Amino acid sequence: MLPQDKPLVSSVPTTRILVVEDDPTISDLLAYNLERAGYEVRKERTGRGGLEAALAGAADLVLMDLMLPGLDGIAASKEIKRHRPVLPIIMLTARSERETMLSGFEAGADDYVTKPFDMDVLLARIQARLRRPLVGSLPATPAAAVALFDITLDRDAHVVRGPHGSVALKPKEFDLLELLGSAPGHLFPREEIAERVWRHRYLPGSRSLDVHVRRLREKLESLGSTASLATVRGVGYRLTEGCS
């Protein structure tokens, strides 16, 4: 790829991304693609350096490697969240064990990406995370009805309403649509969906998620809705407006 190539995605030029990664090859690759996407990038190669840069207000989002010299990514993330709780952190690591992932979330990570990662997917996750409202800006209690594109998710009646009427949702269909609708455009990995909707670890051979997605698509189509459950093959799903 040449520097004069068009950006992969458009973004606000003043948005600052802090890359905390000790591998210079990965760090430079991330910085190159992020700058092409319109972000301002600062690189740090130690957990301590990343922590100090984040606390100094040098970032709007942090890409944090897990295995860092000295202060590791989990410890650095905990300190960042203690002082700047609304600063988004996406953890980057080659380790994909469930326990490691949960440790990252417990440290305050907002998302988790394992290496090697797809750059377009990572950029989409960054954009979705930056679009989310800050903690504390949401109502103290969830609204009874949530508007998503041209549909409305009714929590009390457990139905979804659209241009051509309404349709009842089964419990897991409702939970799945509510999860995806909590961050339209955000890519939810299959593993995260399984843990948050079904409350158990994702089983690669299971077809339950795929069946629920198919049924939800059929119901949204029956309503004449533009809302769509888009598939990122081998990764997960996102709620978008348009084709799936």
C-alpha positions in Angstrom: 0.0 0.0 0.0 1.3 3.4 -0.9 1.1 6.6 1.3 -1.0 8.4 -1.4 -3.7 5.7 -1.3 -7.1 6.9 -0.2 -7.9 6.3 3.5 -9.6 3.1 4.4 -12.3 5.0 6.3 -12.9 8.7 7.0 -12.6 10.1 10.4 -12.3 13.3 12.4 -8.7 14.5 11.9 -8.3 15.8 15.5 -9.2 12.5 17.1 -6.1 11.2 18.9 -5.2 7.5 19.2 -2.6 6.4 21.7 -0.9 3.2 20.5 0.9 1.4 23.4 2.8 -1.5 21.7 6.4 -2.6 22.3 6.7 -4.4 18.9 8.0 -1.7 16.5 6.7 -3.5 13.4 3.1 -3.7 14.8 3.3 -0.2 16.2 4.4 1.3 12.9 1.8 -0.7 11.0 -0.9 0.5 13.3 0.3 4.1 13.2 0.5 4.1 9.4 -3.1 2.8 8.9 -4.5 5.0 11.6 -3.0 8.1 10.1 -4.3 7.1 6.7 -7.8 6.9 8.3 -7.4 10.5 9.5 -6.4 10.0 13.1 -3.6 11.7 15.0 -1.3 9.0 16.5 1.0 8.9 19.4 3.2 5.8 20.0 4.5 4.5 23.3 6.4 1.3 23.8 6.0 0.7 27.6 3.1 0.5 29.9 4.5 3.3 32.0 4.9 5.5 29.0 1.3 4.7 27.9 -0.1 5.4 31.3 1.7 8.8 31.6 0.6 9.8 28.1 -3.1 8.8 28.8 -3.2 10.6 32.1 -1.7 13.7 30.4 -4.7 13.9 28.2 -2.9 12.9 25.0 -5.5 10.5 23.7 -9.2 10.1 22.9 -8.8 6.3 22.7 -6.1 3.9 23.7 -4.9 0.8 21.8 -3.2 -1.2 24.6 -0.9 -4.2 24.1 -1.2 -6.8 26.9 2.4 -8.0 27.2 4.5 -4.9 27.8 7.9 -4.5 29.5 7.7 -3.3 33.1 4.1 -2.3 33.7 1.9 -4.6 31.7 -1.2 -3.6 29.8 -3.7 -4.8 32.4 -2.0 -2.9 35.2 -1.7 0.2 33.0 -5.3 0.0 31.9 -6.5 -0.2 35.6 -4.6 2.9 36.4 -5.9 4.8 33.3 -9.5 3.8 34.1 -9.1 4.8 37.8 -8.2 8.4 36.7 -10.0 8.6 33.3 -12.9 6.2 33.5 -14.5 7.3 30.3 -11.4 7.0 28.1 -12.0 4.0 25.8 -9.4 1.3 25.8 -9.1 -1.5 23.2 -6.8 -4.3 24.3 -4.5 -5.8 21.7 -2.9 -9.2 22.4 -1.8 -12.5 20.8 -3.4 -14.4 23.7 -7.1 -15.4 23.2 -7.8 -17.5 26.3 -11.1 -16.7 28.0 -9.5 -16.0 31.3 -7.1 -13.5 29.7 -10.0 -11.8 27.9 -12.0 -11.5 31.2 -8.9 -10.1 33.0 -8.7 -7.4 30.3 -12.4 -6.5 30.7 -12.0 -6.4 34.5 -9.1 -4.0 34.1 -11.4 -1.7 32.3 -10.9 -2.6 28.6 -13.9 -1.6 26.5 -13.0 -4.0 23.7 -10.6 -6.8 23.0 -8.8 -7.7 19.7 -6.5 -10.7 19.3 -3.5 -10.7 16.9 -3.3 -11.1 14.0 -6.2 -8.7 13.5 -8.0 -7.4 10.4 -7.2 -3.7 10.0 -10.6 -2.8 8.6 -12.3 -4.6 11.5 -10.1 -2.8 14.0 -10.8 0.6 12.4 -14.6 -0.2 12.5 -14.4 -1.0 16.2 -12.5 2.2 16.9 -15.1 4.2 15.1 -18.0 2.4 16.9 -16.3 2.9 20.3 -15.7 6.6 19.7 -19.4 7.1 18.7 -20.7 5.6 22.0 -22.0 8.1 24.6 -19.9 8.8 27.6 -20.6 7.0 30.8 -23.0 9.0 32.9 -24.7 10.6 29.8 -27.4 7.8 29.7 -30.5 7.7 31.8 -30.2 6.0 35.2 -32.8 3.5 34.3 -33.3 2.0 30.8 -36.1 3.5 28.7 -39.1 1.3 28.1 -38.7 1.8 24.3 -35.6 2.3 22.3 -35.6 3.7 18.8 -33.1 2.1 16.4 -33.1 3.4 12.8 -36.8 2.9 11.7 -37.7 0.3 14.4 -38.5 0.6 18.1 -37.6 -2.1 20.6 -40.3 -2.2 23.3 -38.9 -3.7 26.5 -42.2 -3.9 28.3 -44.1 -5.8 25.5 -41.0 -7.7 24.2 -41.9 -6.7 20.6 -40.2 -4.8 17.9 -42.2 -2.2 16.0 -41.4 -1.1 12.4 -42.9 0.5 9.3 -45.3 -2.3 8.7 -46.5 -3.1 12.2 -45.0 -5.0 15.1 -43.8 -8.6 15.8 -43.2 -10.5 19.0 -39.7 -11.6 19.9 -38.6 -14.7 21.8 -36.5 -14.0 24.9 -33.1 -14.6 23.3 -34.1 -12.9 20.1 -35.0 -9.8 22.1 -31.8 -10.0 24.1 -29.7 -10.4 21.0 -31.3 -7.4 19.2 -31.1 -5.3 22.4 -27.3 -6.1 22.6 -26.6 -5.3 19.0 -28.8 -2.2 19.3 -26.8 -1.0 22.3 -24.1 0.2 19.9 -25.3 0.3 16.3 -22.5 -0.3 13.9 -20.3 -1.9 16.5 -19.0 -5.3 15.6 -19.8 -7.8 18.4 -17.7 -11.0 18.3 -19.5 -14.3 18.5 -17.7 -15.0 21.8 -19.0 -11.8 23.4 -22.5 -12.4 22.2 -22.6 -15.9 23.6 -21.4 -14.7 27.0 -23.7 -11.7 27.2 -26.9 -13.3 25.7 -26.6 -17.0 26.5 -24.3 -16.5 29.6 -21.9 -19.3 28.6 -18.7 -19.7 26.6 -19.1 -19.7 22.8 -19.0 -23.2 21.2 -17.8 -23.1 17.6 -20.0 -26.1 16.6 -23.2 -24.5 18.0 -25.7 -23.1 15.5 -27.9 -21.4 18.0 -26.6 -17.9 17.4 -26.9 -18.3 13.6 -30.5 -19.6 13.9 -31.4 -16.6 16.1 -29.8 -14.2 13.7 -31.7 -15.7 10.8 -35.0 -15.5 12.6 -34.4 -11.9 13.6 -33.5 -11.0 10.0 -36.8 -12.6 8.8 -38.8 -10.6 11.4 -37.1 -7.3 10.5 -37.7 -8.0 6.8 -41.4 -8.7 7.6 -41.6 -5.2 9.2 -40.2 -3.6 6.1 -37.3 -2.2 8.2 -34.0 -0.9 6.9 -32.3 -2.2 10.0 -30.1 -5.2 9.2 -27.9 -7.7 11.0 -24.7 -7.6 9.1 -22.3 -10.6 9.2 -18.5 -10.3 9.4 -17.6 -13.8 8.4 -15.7 -15.6 11.1 -15.9 -12.7 13.6 -19.4 -11.7 14.5 -22.4 -9.4 13.9 -23.4 -5.8 13.9 -26.6 -3.9 13.6 -26.6 -1.6 10.6 -28.9 0.2 8.2 -29.0 -1.5 4.8 -28.1 -4.8 3.3 -26.8 -7.7 5.6 
